[in-house]
Amino acid sequence: QVQLVESGGGSVQSGGSLRLSCAASDVTIGRYTMGWFREAPGKEREGVAATAPGWTSYADSVKGRFTISQDNKNTLYLQMNSLKPDDTAMYYCAARADRGNRNLAPLAPSNYDYWGQGTTVTVSS
């Protein structure tokens, strides 16, 4: 059974950096698309970044600041640089078994089947 466990959240000042990690079990690289999503208070959950072998996809709001990556031990990362107060949110790791198909709206939360419990990121001005 797929299980996702996030870590690495915290509080930083504007301009700072954080790296989130997501330990994934029962996820086979190449058979799943993995993504990071966030949900700020009073807002809908939104896609931040997604990846599968051979491609990555980013929301416009984080392009050039965030980097998604995945190692060969089924750990997903999100390196977040130049953080802004607007990046404050609960961040979730997610997975879907689609053999890495980037044509299936990779930043749409409704397209993902498995979710972690989330990790909080707070950016102060």
C-alpha positions in Angstrom: 0.0 0.0 0.0 1.3 3.4 -1.0 2.3 5.5 2.0 3.7 9.1 1.8 5.4 10.8 4.7 6.5 14.5 4.5 9.1 16.3 6.5 11.2 19.4 6.4 8.7 22.1 7.0 9.3 25.0 9.4 9.4 28.7 9.8 11.7 31.0 7.8 12.0 34.7 7.0 11.3 36.0 3.6 14.1 35.2 1.2 15.1 32.1 3.0 15.2 28.5 1.9 13.7 25.1 3.0 13.9 21.6 1.6 10.9 19.4 1.9 11.2 15.6 1.8 8.6 12.9 1.1 9.4 9.3 1.9 7.3 7.1 -0.4 6.7 3.4 0.2 5.4 1.0 -2.5 6.0 3.5 -5.2 7.8 2.3 -8.3 9.8 5.0 -10.1 8.5 5.2 -13.6 5.1 3.9 -12.8 4.0 6.9 -10.7 3.9 10.6 -11.1 4.8 12.4 -7.9 3.8 15.9 -6.9 3.9 18.6 -4.3 0.8 20.6 -3.5 0.0 23.3 -1.0 -3.1 24.6 0.8 -3.1 28.0 2.5 -5.7 29.0 5.0 -9.0 29.9 3.3 -7.7 28.8 -0.1 -8.1 25.8 -2.3 -5.3 23.2 -2.6 -3.1 24.0 -5.5 -0.3 22.2 -7.4 3.2 23.4 -6.9 5.4 20.9 -8.8 5.2 17.4 -10.3 7.7 15.0 -11.7 8.2 11.6 -13.4 11.2 10.2 -15.2 12.0 12.6 -18.0 9.9 15.6 -17.0 9.0 18.2 -14.4 6.2 20.7 -14.2 5.9 23.8 -12.1 3.3 26.3 -11.2 4.1 29.8 -12.6 4.2 31.2 -9.0 7.2 29.0 -8.1 9.1 28.7 -11.4 12.8 29.7 -10.9 12.5 29.4 -7.1 11.4 25.8 -6.4 13.0 22.6 -7.7 11.4 19.2 -7.5 13.6 16.1 -7.6 13.4 12.4 -6.8 16.2 10.0 -5.8 16.5 6.3 -6.5 15.4 5.5 -3.0 11.8 6.7 -3.5 12.3 10.0 -1.7 10.8 13.1 -3.3 12.2 16.5 -2.6 11.1 20.1 -3.0 13.9 22.7 -2.7 12.4 26.0 -2.0 14.5 29.2 -2.4 13.7 32.9 -2.2 10.6 32.1 -0.1 7.9 34.7 0.1 5.1 35.1 2.7 2.6 34.0 0.0 4.3 30.6 0.1 3.0 30.0 3.6 0.8 26.9 3.5 0.5 23.3 4.4 2.5 21.3 1.8 1.5 17.9 0.7 3.2 15.1 -1.2 1.0 13.1 -3.6 1.3 10.2 -6.0 -0.7 8.7 -8.9 -0.2 5.5 -10.7 -0.2 6.7 -14.3 3.2 5.5 -15.6 4.5 9.1 -15.6 2.0 10.5 -18.0 2.5 14.3 -18.1 -0.5 14.8 -20.3 -2.9 14.2 -17.3 -2.9 17.7 -15.8 0.0 17.0 -13.4 -0.7 20.0 -11.2 -4.4 19.2 -10.6 -5.0 17.8 -7.1 -8.0 15.8 -8.3 -5.8 13.7 -10.5 -3.9 12.2 -7.5 -4.8 9.1 -5.6 -2.4 9.0 -2.6 -1.6 11.8 -0.2 0.7 12.4 2.8 -0.3 14.1 6.0 1.4 17.4 5.1 4.1 19.6 6.6 3.7 23.2 7.5 5.7 26.0 5.9 5.5 29.5 7.4 7.3 32.5 5.8 7.5 35.7 7.7 8.1 39.1 6.2 
